[in-house]
Amino acid sequence: MIAAEGAGAAERAPDRISLAVVDDDPMVRAALGMMLGGASGITVVAEAGDGEEALGVVPGSGADVVLMDIRMPVRDGLSATEELLRTHPDLKIIVLTTFDTDDMVLKALRTGAAGFLLKDTPPARLVEAIRTVASGQPMLSPSVTAQLIAAVTRDDSAGAGGEAQDRARAAQTALAGLTERERDVADGVARGLSNAEIAAELFMGVPTVKTHVGRLFTKLAVENRVQVAILVHDAQG
C-alpha cells in the first residue's frame, strides 16, 4: 500500500535519514523512537507533542523526514505541515492517520504532505515508507490512489460550495496548460493506473510515460501522483 513509483528513474534513499516524530501521545512517540532507532540508517533527531512545538524544534533538528500526527492540541498537524513546508520546502512530511474516511487526509495532501501512514502500519513497512519519501518519491502506490481519493473526498464532496467551486476553477485552469497527451496521462494517474498500465492503454513506452509524469509535476506545481489525481478530481467539480 505504501510502495511508491516516481516519475523517473528511482532515486536511492540516503544512507542516513534523520527523522522527527510529532504526536501528542508520549507512548506513541516512545514506541516509534524505540522501533525506528534500531532501523539501519534512520535516526530520530527530534520529538514534539503538538504542531506548535514542532514549529520550534523541527527546523533546527536537521530532520529530513517528519512523521506528523493530524489531530493534536494547541496546533493540529495540518496547520503545522503547511507552515513547515512554507518555510522549509525541502522537508518530507508524512501524516499519521487512522484513515477511517477522514477528509483531513485529503487536506493534508493538498498542503504538500508526502503521503500518509496508518498508525497500525507494520514496522517494516514504516521503515520502507520513510526511505521511500526520503528518496524524493511519493509514498502511495498508484494502484491505491483512486481508492484513497474516493474515500477521503466522500464527505468533502458532500459539502461542496464556494470553496469547492474555486478549487474546480483553479484545477481547470492548471489542466488547461497541458498538452493533449499530458492530459491523457494525468487522467490515467487519477484513475490509479501505474506507469506500465498507462503505457499499455495509450500505446506508449513506459519511459515516455515517466517523462510525461515528470512534466505534470512541473507544469501543475505538484510533488507527487496523489496531488495530480486531486487536481483532476477537483477539475471535475
Residue frames relative to the residue before (quaternion, step in Angstrom):
aa qw qx qy qz dx dy dz
M 1.0000 0.0000 0.0000 0.0000 0.00 0.00 0.00
I 0.7792 0.3294 -0.1853 0.5001 3.55 1.08 -0.63
A 0.3893 0.6879 -0.5150 0.3317 3.58 1.20 0.26
A 0.2408 -0.7962 0.5433 0.1134 3.55 -1.03 0.76
E 0.1375 -0.7463 0.6423 0.1077 3.49 -1.31 0.39
G 0.2560 -0.8101 0.5120 0.1263 3.56 -0.43 1.19
A 0.6729 -0.5117 0.3570 0.3974 3.50 -1.35 0.01
G 0.7926 0.1923 -0.1029 0.5694 3.55 1.09 -0.60
A 0.7825 -0.2358 0.2031 0.5393 3.53 -1.14 -0.57
A 0.5419 -0.6434 0.4299 0.3278 3.53 -0.96 0.88
E 0.3156 -0.7336 0.5740 0.1808 3.53 -0.96 0.90
R 0.4648 -0.6606 0.5078 0.2995 3.54 -1.13 0.63
A 0.4796 -0.6393 0.5130 0.3133 3.53 -1.07 0.74
P 0.5808 -0.5731 0.4305 0.3859 3.60 -1.08 0.60
D 0.5766 -0.5943 0.4277 0.3623 3.57 -1.13 0.64
R 0.7820 0.1604 -0.0820 0.5966 3.55 1.08 -0.73
I 0.0892 -0.8042 0.5876 0.0008 3.56 -0.80 1.06
S 0.2243 -0.7613 0.5960 0.1216 3.57 -0.84 1.02
L 0.1211 -0.8276 0.5480 -0.0072 3.56 -0.75 1.12
A 0.1568 -0.7434 0.6413 0.1072 3.55 -1.14 0.75
V 0.1817 -0.7801 0.5930 0.0823 3.58 -1.01 0.86
V 0.0402 -0.7992 0.5993 -0.0210 3.57 -0.69 1.12
D 0.2935 0.7278 -0.5597 0.2662 3.58 -0.45 1.25
D 0.4352 -0.7265 0.4633 0.2610 3.58 -0.90 0.85
D 0.6267 0.5088 -0.3427 0.4805 3.60 1.26 -0.12
P 0.3657 -0.7610 0.4862 0.2250 3.62 -0.41 1.16
M 0.6066 0.5534 -0.3598 0.4431 3.58 1.12 -0.57
V 0.6336 0.5143 -0.3253 0.4777 3.58 1.05 -0.76
R 0.6523 0.5081 -0.3209 0.4618 3.58 0.92 -0.87
A 0.6614 0.5072 -0.3088 0.4581 3.57 0.92 -0.88
A 0.6644 0.5096 -0.3086 0.4513 3.57 0.93 -0.91
L 0.6625 0.4948 -0.3073 0.4710 3.57 0.95 -0.88
G 0.6383 0.5370 -0.3247 0.4458 3.56 0.99 -0.83
M 0.6769 0.4816 -0.2904 0.4749 3.59 0.92 -0.91
M 0.6813 0.5056 -0.2892 0.4433 3.55 0.90 -0.94
L 0.7533 0.4000 -0.2184 0.4742 3.56 0.83 -0.99
G 0.5494 0.6225 -0.3923 0.3959 3.55 1.20 -0.44
G 0.6956 0.4570 -0.2725 0.4828 3.56 1.18 -0.50
A 0.5394 0.6177 -0.4068 0.4025 3.57 1.27 -0.11
S 0.5050 -0.6840 0.4380 0.2920 3.54 -0.73 1.07
G 0.8464 0.1896 -0.1576 0.4720 3.54 -0.82 1.05
I 0.6765 0.4449 -0.3039 0.5021 3.62 1.23 -0.13
T 0.0263 -0.8038 0.5935 -0.0309 3.57 -0.74 1.07
V 0.3235 -0.7201 0.5797 0.2019 3.58 -0.84 0.98
V 0.1105 -0.8425 0.5271 0.0122 3.56 -0.42 1.25
A 0.8059 0.0831 -0.0456 0.5844 3.61 1.22 -0.26
E 0.0889 -0.7587 0.6424 0.0619 3.53 -1.27 0.58
A 0.0033 -0.7817 0.6236 0.0075 3.55 -1.19 0.59
G 0.4067 -0.7525 0.4794 0.1961 3.54 -1.09 0.78
D 0.7851 0.0521 -0.0734 0.6128 3.58 1.29 -0.02
G 0.7138 -0.4848 0.3012 0.4059 3.55 -1.27 0.27
E 0.6347 0.5344 -0.3359 0.4458 3.57 1.03 -0.74
E 0.6489 0.4975 -0.3117 0.4841 3.57 0.98 -0.84
A 0.6116 0.5658 -0.3480 0.4297 3.59 1.05 -0.75
L 0.6329 0.5400 -0.3358 0.4417 3.59 0.99 -0.81
G 0.6930 0.4782 -0.2751 0.4641 3.56 1.14 -0.60
V 0.7873 0.3690 -0.1820 0.4592 3.59 0.93 -0.84
V 0.6383 0.5763 -0.3474 0.3738 3.61 0.99 -0.72
P 0.6749 0.5234 -0.3419 0.3919 3.66 0.71 -0.92
G 0.7524 0.3904 -0.2257 0.4802 3.60 0.95 -0.74
S 0.5503 0.6603 -0.3742 0.3480 3.58 1.27 -0.07
G 0.4322 -0.6938 0.4664 0.3381 3.55 1.19 -0.45
A 0.3460 0.7624 -0.4857 0.2510 3.58 1.24 0.28
D 0.3182 -0.7230 0.5848 0.1846 3.54 -1.13 0.79
V 0.7885 0.1487 -0.0266 0.5962 3.54 1.06 -0.91
V 0.1495 -0.7778 0.6058 0.0751 3.57 -1.08 0.77
L 0.2102 -0.7115 0.6541 0.1474 3.56 -1.02 0.88
M 0.0504 -0.8463 0.5278 -0.0521 3.56 -0.40 1.28
D 0.3334 -0.7136 0.5820 0.2022 3.58 -0.69 1.09
I 0.4520 -0.6912 0.4887 0.2814 3.59 -1.13 0.55
R 0.7939 0.2850 -0.1412 0.5182 3.56 0.64 -1.13
M 0.2313 0.7565 -0.5746 0.2098 3.55 -0.43 1.28
P 0.5336 -0.6177 0.4576 0.3527 3.61 -1.16 0.45
V 0.7589 0.3863 -0.3032 0.4278 3.55 -1.42 0.12
R 0.7445 -0.2039 0.1619 0.6147 3.59 0.62 -1.17
D 0.3758 -0.7487 0.4968 0.2268 3.59 -0.72 1.02
G 0.6887 -0.5254 0.3303 0.3749 3.53 -1.29 0.34
L 0.6093 0.5589 -0.3582 0.4337 3.59 1.10 -0.59
S 0.6681 0.4900 -0.2925 0.4776 3.54 0.90 -0.94
A 0.6605 0.5051 -0.3052 0.4642 3.57 0.97 -0.87
T 0.6317 0.5358 -0.3277 0.4543 3.57 1.00 -0.82
E 0.6634 0.5117 -0.3037 0.4537 3.56 0.87 -0.95
E 0.6884 0.4799 -0.2870 0.4619 3.58 0.90 -0.92
L 0.6557 0.5141 -0.3202 0.4509 3.60 0.92 -0.86
L 0.6937 0.4626 -0.2839 0.4735 3.58 0.93 -0.83
R 0.5877 0.5609 -0.3707 0.4502 3.57 1.17 -0.48
T 0.7681 0.3593 -0.1792 0.4988 3.56 0.93 -0.90
H 0.7835 0.1598 -0.0789 0.5953 3.58 1.19 -0.54
P 0.1058 -0.8688 0.4806 0.0554 3.61 0.51 1.19
D 0.6199 0.5606 -0.3541 0.4196 3.61 1.17 -0.33
L 0.4962 0.6474 -0.4378 0.3782 3.59 1.23 -0.20
K 0.2331 -0.7280 0.6250 0.1580 3.55 -1.18 0.66
I 0.0556 -0.8280 0.5578 -0.0135 3.58 -0.50 1.18
I 0.1342 -0.7598 0.6346 0.0447 3.52 -0.92 1.07
V 0.2643 -0.7703 0.5557 0.1674 3.58 -0.66 1.03
L 0.3162 -0.7295 0.5791 0.1801 3.54 -1.16 0.73
T 0.0828 0.8118 -0.5698 0.0973 3.56 -0.87 0.89
T 0.4431 -0.6382 0.5480 0.3100 3.51 -1.31 0.30
F 0.4137 -0.7248 0.4263 0.3491 3.58 1.45 -0.04
D 0.3628 0.7782 -0.4479 0.2492 3.64 0.15 -1.17
T 0.6098 -0.5945 0.3186 0.4161 3.59 0.99 0.96
D 0.2831 0.7776 -0.5085 0.2379 3.57 1.01 0.80
D 0.3645 -0.7635 0.4860 0.2191 3.61 -0.52 1.13
M 0.4980 0.6511 -0.4350 0.3725 3.58 1.24 -0.15
V 0.5533 0.5965 -0.3969 0.4248 3.61 1.18 -0.44
L 0.6509 0.5082 -0.3101 0.4710 3.56 0.92 -0.91
K 0.6512 0.5099 -0.3204 0.4617 3.56 0.93 -0.86
A 0.6312 0.5325 -0.3326 0.4554 3.59 1.02 -0.77
L 0.6619 0.4974 -0.3102 0.4671 3.58 0.92 -0.83
R 0.6324 0.5273 -0.3367 0.4569 3.58 1.07 -0.68
T 0.6452 0.5171 -0.3368 0.4505 3.60 1.07 -0.55
G 0.6137 -0.5649 0.3495 0.4268 3.58 1.24 -0.25
A 0.3471 0.7293 -0.5158 0.2858 3.59 1.20 0.25
A 0.5473 -0.6607 0.4153 0.3024 3.56 -1.05 0.79
G 0.7663 -0.2650 0.1839 0.5556 3.58 1.18 -0.32
F 0.4079 -0.7018 0.5125 0.2801 3.55 -1.14 -0.49
L 0.1708 -0.7485 0.6290 0.1225 3.53 -1.32 0.39
L 0.4113 -0.6400 0.5764 0.2982 3.52 -1.15 0.60
K 0.5471 -0.6487 0.4148 0.3283 3.56 -1.00 0.74
D 0.6956 0.4305 -0.2876 0.4982 3.58 1.19 -0.33
T 0.2590 0.7776 -0.5278 0.2229 3.59 1.18 0.50
P 0.4880 -0.6612 0.4746 0.3153 3.64 -0.83 0.89
P 0.6474 -0.5664 0.3453 0.3754 3.60 -1.04 0.74
A 0.6637 0.5131 -0.3268 0.4353 3.60 0.83 -0.91
R 0.6839 0.4709 -0.2909 0.4753 3.58 0.99 -0.80
L 0.5874 0.5583 -0.3681 0.4559 3.57 1.12 -0.58
V 0.6482 0.5030 -0.3070 0.4822 3.57 0.96 -0.89
E 0.6404 0.5268 -0.3196 0.4586 3.58 0.96 -0.88
A 0.6610 0.5135 -0.3080 0.4522 3.57 0.94 -0.88
I 0.6452 0.5149 -0.3239 0.4622 3.58 0.94 -0.85
R 0.6610 0.4987 -0.3059 0.4700 3.57 0.94 -0.86
T 0.6333 0.5427 -0.3263 0.4450 3.57 1.00 -0.84
V 0.6908 0.4688 -0.2753 0.4767 3.56 0.86 -0.98
A 0.6416 0.5307 -0.3290 0.4454 3.60 0.97 -0.80
S 0.6510 0.5170 -0.3113 0.4605 3.59 1.15 -0.59
G 0.5775 -0.6192 0.3608 0.3909 3.57 1.29 -0.07
Q 0.5767 0.5865 -0.3787 0.4244 3.57 1.27 0.18
P 0.5577 -0.5706 0.4621 0.3870 3.59 -1.19 0.43
M 0.5136 -0.6951 0.4289 0.2630 3.54 -1.13 0.64
L 0.6835 0.5184 -0.2784 0.4320 3.55 1.17 -0.55
S 0.4511 -0.6435 0.5444 0.2933 3.53 -1.10 0.72
P 0.5496 -0.6185 0.4324 0.3584 3.62 -0.92 0.78
S 0.6285 0.5787 -0.3416 0.3916 3.58 1.03 -0.69
V 0.7309 0.3890 -0.2524 0.5008 3.60 1.14 -0.42
T 0.4167 0.7433 -0.4546 0.2593 3.59 1.24 -0.16
A 0.6945 0.4718 -0.2861 0.4618 3.58 0.78 -1.02
Q 0.6464 0.5180 -0.3233 0.4575 3.59 0.99 -0.83
L 0.6328 0.5355 -0.3264 0.4542 3.57 0.97 -0.84
I 0.6949 0.4756 -0.2902 0.4546 3.56 0.77 -1.01
A 0.6286 0.5365 -0.3388 0.4497 3.58 0.98 -0.80
A 0.6843 0.4910 -0.2856 0.4573 3.57 0.97 -0.86
V 0.7674 0.4065 -0.2250 0.4419 3.56 0.69 -1.06
T 0.6845 0.4633 -0.3045 0.4734 3.60 1.19 -0.29
R 0.3796 0.7491 -0.4825 0.2488 3.60 1.21 -0.05
D 0.7402 0.3761 -0.2193 0.5124 3.57 0.77 -1.02
D 0.6006 0.5849 -0.3526 0.4158 3.56 1.11 -0.76
S 0.6860 0.4801 -0.2799 0.4696 3.56 0.96 -0.90
A 0.6141 0.5698 -0.3491 0.4199 3.56 1.08 -0.75
G 0.7513 0.3717 -0.2141 0.5017 3.57 1.09 -0.63
A 0.2202 0.8173 -0.5087 0.1573 3.56 1.20 0.50
G 0.1273 0.7748 -0.6082 0.1164 3.54 -0.96 0.91
G 0.8327 -0.1452 0.1219 0.5202 3.54 -1.02 -0.79
E 0.6481 0.5209 -0.3262 0.4497 3.57 0.95 -0.84
A 0.6570 0.5027 -0.3111 0.4678 3.59 0.95 -0.85
Q 0.6457 0.5169 -0.3215 0.4610 3.58 1.01 -0.78
D 0.6286 0.5245 -0.3289 0.4708 3.57 1.05 -0.76
R 0.6459 0.5114 -0.3155 0.4710 3.58 0.99 -0.85
A 0.6381 0.5348 -0.3270 0.4470 3.58 1.00 -0.84
R 0.6712 0.4938 -0.3037 0.4620 3.57 0.90 -0.91
A 0.6566 0.5082 -0.3117 0.4619 3.58 0.96 -0.87
A 0.6613 0.5027 -0.3063 0.4650 3.58 0.98 -0.84
Q 0.6423 0.5230 -0.3210 0.4592 3.58 0.99 -0.84
T 0.6379 0.5202 -0.3225 0.4675 3.58 1.04 -0.77
A 0.6557 0.5154 -0.3067 0.4587 3.58 0.96 -0.90
L 0.6976 0.4737 -0.2746 0.4621 3.58 0.88 -0.93
A 0.5754 0.6033 -0.3732 0.4070 3.58 1.16 -0.54
G 0.6525 0.5288 -0.3094 0.4460 3.59 1.19 -0.46
L 0.5631 0.6044 -0.3829 0.4136 3.59 1.28 -0.02
T 0.4946 -0.5929 0.5272 0.3548 3.53 -1.26 0.40
E 0.6778 -0.4824 0.3461 0.4337 3.58 -1.25 0.28
R 0.6646 0.5010 -0.3074 0.4612 3.59 0.97 -0.84
E 0.6383 0.5162 -0.3266 0.4685 3.59 0.99 -0.78
R 0.6383 0.5167 -0.3305 0.4652 3.57 1.02 -0.74
D 0.6176 0.5385 -0.3413 0.4605 3.59 1.05 -0.76
V 0.6621 0.4936 -0.2996 0.4778 3.57 0.98 -0.87
A 0.6315 0.5331 -0.3295 0.4565 3.59 0.99 -0.83
D 0.6402 0.5170 -0.3253 0.4659 3.58 0.99 -0.81
G 0.6394 0.5236 -0.3232 0.4610 3.57 1.03 -0.76
V 0.6290 0.5238 -0.3233 0.4748 3.56 1.00 -0.84
A 0.6692 0.5157 -0.2973 0.4448 3.57 0.95 -0.91
R 0.6826 0.4544 -0.2864 0.4955 3.57 1.17 -0.51
G 0.5682 -0.6447 0.3612 0.3620 3.57 1.26 0.20
L 0.4081 0.7201 -0.4731 0.3019 3.59 1.21 0.36
S 0.4553 -0.6472 0.5363 0.2937 3.54 -1.16 0.64
N 0.6809 -0.4631 0.3517 0.4452 3.57 -1.27 0.19
A 0.6500 0.5201 -0.3185 0.4534 3.58 0.98 -0.83
E 0.6593 0.5004 -0.3085 0.4688 3.59 0.99 -0.80
I 0.6338 0.5111 -0.3298 0.4779 3.59 1.02 -0.77
A 0.6370 0.5400 -0.3242 0.4444 3.57 0.97 -0.87
A 0.6726 0.4947 -0.2971 0.4632 3.57 0.93 -0.90
E 0.6770 0.5063 -0.2924 0.4471 3.56 0.95 -0.88
L 0.7729 0.3486 -0.1701 0.5021 3.56 0.99 -0.85
F 0.4124 -0.7291 0.4525 0.3059 3.59 1.33 0.12
M 0.4617 0.6368 -0.4595 0.4125 3.53 0.90 1.06
G 0.5282 -0.5916 0.4886 0.3636 3.54 -1.29 0.26
V 0.6061 -0.5680 0.4051 0.3820 3.59 -1.13 0.60
P 0.6417 0.5103 -0.3544 0.4497 3.67 0.86 -0.75
T 0.6311 0.5267 -0.3382 0.4582 3.60 1.05 -0.71
V 0.6313 0.5196 -0.3317 0.4707 3.58 1.00 -0.81
K 0.6412 0.5259 -0.3257 0.4541 3.58 0.93 -0.89
T 0.6320 0.5253 -0.3275 0.4662 3.57 1.02 -0.78
H 0.6566 0.5055 -0.3061 0.4688 3.56 0.95 -0.89
V 0.6391 0.5174 -0.3352 0.4599 3.61 0.95 -0.81
G 0.6341 0.5282 -0.3272 0.4603 3.57 1.00 -0.79
R 0.6520 0.5021 -0.3113 0.4753 3.57 1.02 -0.78
L 0.5959 0.5548 -0.3600 0.4555 3.58 1.10 -0.67
F 0.6330 0.5386 -0.3363 0.4428 3.57 0.92 -0.89
T 0.6928 0.4798 -0.2715 0.4649 3.56 0.94 -0.96
K 0.7180 0.4655 -0.2668 0.4435 3.58 0.75 -1.04
L 0.7415 0.3928 -0.2214 0.4969 3.57 1.01 -0.77
A 0.3562 -0.7604 0.4706 0.2711 3.59 1.34 -0.06
V 0.4577 0.6514 -0.4690 0.3823 3.55 0.85 1.03
E 0.4835 -0.6963 0.4674 0.2508 3.54 -1.29 0.37
N 0.8306 0.0611 0.0120 0.5534 3.60 1.07 -0.57
R 0.7278 -0.4510 0.3110 0.4126 3.54 -1.37 0.18
V 0.5998 0.5752 -0.3639 0.4207 3.56 1.05 -0.73
Q 0.6834 0.4816 -0.2927 0.4640 3.58 0.91 -0.87
V 0.5702 0.5481 -0.3788 0.4806 3.60 1.15 -0.52
A 0.6786 0.4998 -0.2853 0.4565 3.56 0.87 -1.01
I 0.6309 0.5314 -0.3338 0.4563 3.58 1.02 -0.77
L 0.6458 0.5154 -0.3250 0.4601 3.60 0.96 -0.81
V 0.6468 0.5034 -0.3222 0.4737 3.57 0.95 -0.85
H 0.6358 0.5263 -0.3156 0.4682 3.57 1.01 -0.85
D 0.6714 0.5028 -0.3001 0.4542 3.59 0.87 -0.96
A 0.6487 0.5448 -0.3218 0.4229 3.58 0.99 -0.84
Q 0.6470 0.5272 -0.3138 0.4528 3.54 1.17 -0.54
G 0.4369 -0.7469 0.4104 0.2878 3.56 1.35 -0.13
